[in-house]
Amino acid sequence: MKPWRDRLALANSLRSDDKKFIGTRGLDPTGRKAAPLNKCVRTGDNKMCKSIKDAILKTGLKSGMTISFHHHFRGGDMVLNQVMREIADLGIRDITIVPSSLLGVHAPLVDHIKSGVVSKIHTSGLRGHLAEEISAGLMDEPVVIRSHGGRARAIESGEIRIDVAFLGASSCDSYGNANGVKGKAKCGSMGYAMVDAQYADQVVMITDNLVDYPNMPASIKQQDVDYVVEVEAIGDPNKISSGATRFTKNPKDLQIARTAAKVIEASPYFKDGFSYQTGSGGASLAVTRFLKSHMEHSGLKMQFALGGITQPLVDLYKEGYIKHMFDTQTFDLAAIDSIVNCPDHHEISASQYANMHTKGSVTTKLDIVVLSALEIDTDFNVNVLTASDGTLMGASGGHSDTAECAQMTVVVAPLVRGRIPTVVKRFRLLSHLENL
């Protein structure tokens, strides 16, 4: 465990490093994509496992290996904690975990880190007690933070080699066809899990809703799945998706959103057929509300909306203001219903969303993105990971992916939060974001 002052010195030395972010255009991919192990399933073979422990044993998971999870169940996720408990009980140690993001519900990882079960973490973000403990020096190895597109790129290139992916699904058949739109723990799009399923050496599907074959449509398909486990519960429905995404009533946020919408309207990118992404809460979400009136007044329609899809975007689609929606993660029940019933609501993987080392991610077609921030410095660098004291409390997500690619990036934030300024001369600690 590194002392706090040593870690601060390390951050400062990294800030002065000559290696600077050169953008997606500064480094072209070489070589070939990675590939999982070859394996065949023959007539009569059974993929079903009696338990998570049984599945772990069948995969041959050993100390020192790398495993992955997705975070589509958000604060209601029960999969990661169940799997890690079984791994710990089996005496497996020195595991690298590669979840698409970590939230407050994953606090039990603190004990697994202390006991040596988990030694390295690659993720998009950290929140809650786990984030606080890691910020205080819990781990010997620094956590690697990647954007959603950067994570997909690292997996597809082989930079991250996943030995076993443990992927929860709200419905799955005995052959591994899985989706997130049926069952009590439905989450909608499984865009983050798709990449893991395609590139991990072994894939274990975990569900609390085993259905008859074939389970269609399948976000994750049988040819990518090694084993299937049925458990009592994979998530708390009340914490996975809200019944409806509500607009903020905070006057400050509404004023910020109203101003941002006026800025967008005055830009050359606000034209018929424009494309758009925004966040899922606060001022950034409220921008959509005010943008609608500008679209109505100007007679404009949006060619597509991108990213996490919420009810406000679904409502605009139903009213004819949006032609297509590309969905990597689905935030509320209205959006889940939409992805099932609307032909122009398209589920996409994190790679199709924002992997810069593909032959075309959707972000490269993005005109306007509205993003939030924890801090902004006077050089227009944006911090979405840490509080002003350096404590981890956020996620990179698709922030840097979309900011790099969009024709116009609008960052919305108050000048002050609880007496602490949002706009600063220079960040106290460096947030290393990767979107390559």
Secondary structure, DSSP 4 states (H G I P E B T S, - for coil): ---HHHHHHHHHHHHT-S-----GGG----S----PPP----TT---EESSHHHHHHHHT--TT-EEEE--TTGGGB-HHHHHHHHHHHTT--SEEEEES---GGGTTHHHHHHTTSEEEEEESB--HHHHHHHHTT--SSPPEE--HHHHHHHHHHTSS--SEEEEEESEE-TT--EESSSSTT--S--HHHHHHHHHSSEEEEEES-B-PSP-SS-SB-GGG--EEEE-S-SB-HHHHSBSSPPPP--HHHHHHHHHHHHHHHHSTT-STTEEEEE-SSHHHHHHHHHHHHHHHHHT--EEEEEEEE-HHHHHHHHTTSEEEEEEEEE-BHHHHHHHHH-TTEEE--HHHHH-TTSS--GGGG--EEEEE-SEEETT--EE-SB-TTS-B--B-TTHHHHHHH-SEEEEE--SEETTEESEESS-SS-------
